[in-house]
């Protein structure tokens, strides 16, 4: 209603006395807005049910940009519908109708209806399919009283991105085709009209050509809130999902293997020390692991420090110092392996002591110690090699 004169609106009925002998109210829920002509014309009809009393001789339509406070009104005669021409300014418009009689008395207003003028709604039912390198996209018509005049296309190689195509206009059509290189793509569509662009459609993924196994995820990191751990990493090219592995030692996955649909995982972590990495997955295979991070659950102690050894002809004594900070250990775990990092020869659980003497057959042993608190273990101390001779 940018130009009220087009409607022959006036304010002559403001402040008139409401006469008692007219029907006092129009039929409730009888006022509504309907398209009057094809949507491209952007002209709509305001309609209501006729009063059945013998006194009503006509109707006056009220309109405004604030509920119950109408800036414009017009006598439309004894009809039950009027067309609303194209509205130039975006916003919400409010309409009501009042009946009048021969004496100029008017009824109470009808129920109020609204008319939203602005960008179109979200395009529904977006689908994507590929044959070879040719991709076909289809979607439904966007909702809204003011229709879409064109659609915009967004294509990216990761979710919620548009690094391939961003806001590309495809005209007022509900399908488009094009060629893309091999890989996985994420597609969205947006409807627009002269008032602007509406919300983006839901995103769909489409795979073009035979896929290669994804690359390894990068930038694995951790953040904490209490005992809740949030892991995040960068999207891997062509990945359709991820597997998060957690182990009790470097490279192991003996504690957990969790599938994640996105580039993040939130999990409540018990006390303990965990070695965590992530792999990318698609139909062609599984990637190599990301870099590994050490995750220490709440209450886990810090590692012991200064592991050393002294030997005599028949035994070896290990000595270490408690952790410099963190929770106090309730015990220690000694690991002995035939190679660095292994614990394939012995695992000994000790009380809260900082030395241990053992007899062992000749050979070379790789030794390290972990602090324990309840069921939670620390990272390993420094590792030493001890050789016992005949």
C-alpha positions, 0 to 999 in steps of 0.5 A: 500500500505504498500508494494508497490512492490506488485503492481510493482509501479515505479516513471519513469513517474514523470516529463514527458512532456505531449504531445499534440496529446493524449486525454488530460483527461479521462472521468470525473466521470469514476473512481471508486472502487468496491468489486472484490470478496466476502467481506471476501477476502478484495480485491477491483477493481479500474475501469474506462471507456476506452478512445475512441481516437485512440492514447491511448495504455495504462494506468498508475495508481497513488496511495497515501495517500495524495490527488493529491500527489501520492507516487506510480504508475504502468503501467497497460497496455491497461485495464480498471480495476485493482485489489487492493490487501489487504491494511495493514495500516489504512487510506485514499488512493487516486487513479487516472489514466492517459492514455499514447500513443506510444511516452510516453506522458500522459493525464491529470489525471482522477478524483480522488477517495478515498478508506478508510481502517479502522474499519467497520461502524455502524451496522444498524437496531438493534432490540430486542425481548423477549419471557419469559427470552429468548432475541433475537437480530438482526442487519444488516451488517455494512457498509465499504469497509473493512468488519466486521470480528466480532461483539461486544455486549453491554447490560446495565440496564440503557441507554448508560451503559454496566454493564451486558455485555461490548464488548462481541464478538459474532462472524461474525453473525447478530443475537444472543439469550440469557437469562436475568433476569426480567427487562428492558435492553438497548442493542447496537452492534459494528462491528469490524475488524483487524483495530479495532471497529467502531461506536456503533449502535443505542440503543434499549430497551427490557423488559424481563418478567413481570415488577414491578413498578419502584422505586423512582428516587433519587438525584433530583437536580437543576441547572440554566442558567438565567430563564432556569431550568435544573432538573436531577435525577438518573435513576430508575430501570425499569423506562420507563419514568418520571413525574415531578410534581410542586405545589404551596405548599409541596406535591401538583401538582397543577401547572404542571405535565410534562412527561419526557422520560429521567432522566432530564428536561429543562424548562423556569421557571416564577417567583415564588416558586415551590415545585417539585418532580419526579416519575418513570413510567412503564407499571406496575405502578408509583413510590412513589415521589422522595424527594421534592425540592423547586425551586424559579423562577427568581425574587421571593422574599426570605421568611419573618423571625421572625413571632410572635404573641401577643394576647388580649381577642378579637384579635390576632396581627401577626408581622414579618420582611421582607426578609433579602436579595433578591428582595424587596416584594410588599406584603405579603400572610398570610395562616391559617390552621387547621393543620400544613402546611395547608391553609384551613381556610384562605388566606389573601393578604396584601400590603407591611406591616409587621403586621396584626391584626385580630379577629377570633372565638375560636380555634387553628390556624396554621399560616405562611406568604409569601413574594410576588413580582408581581405574585411570592411568596416566601417560607413560613416563620416559622409557629406558632400556635395560640389558641384563647379561649372563 
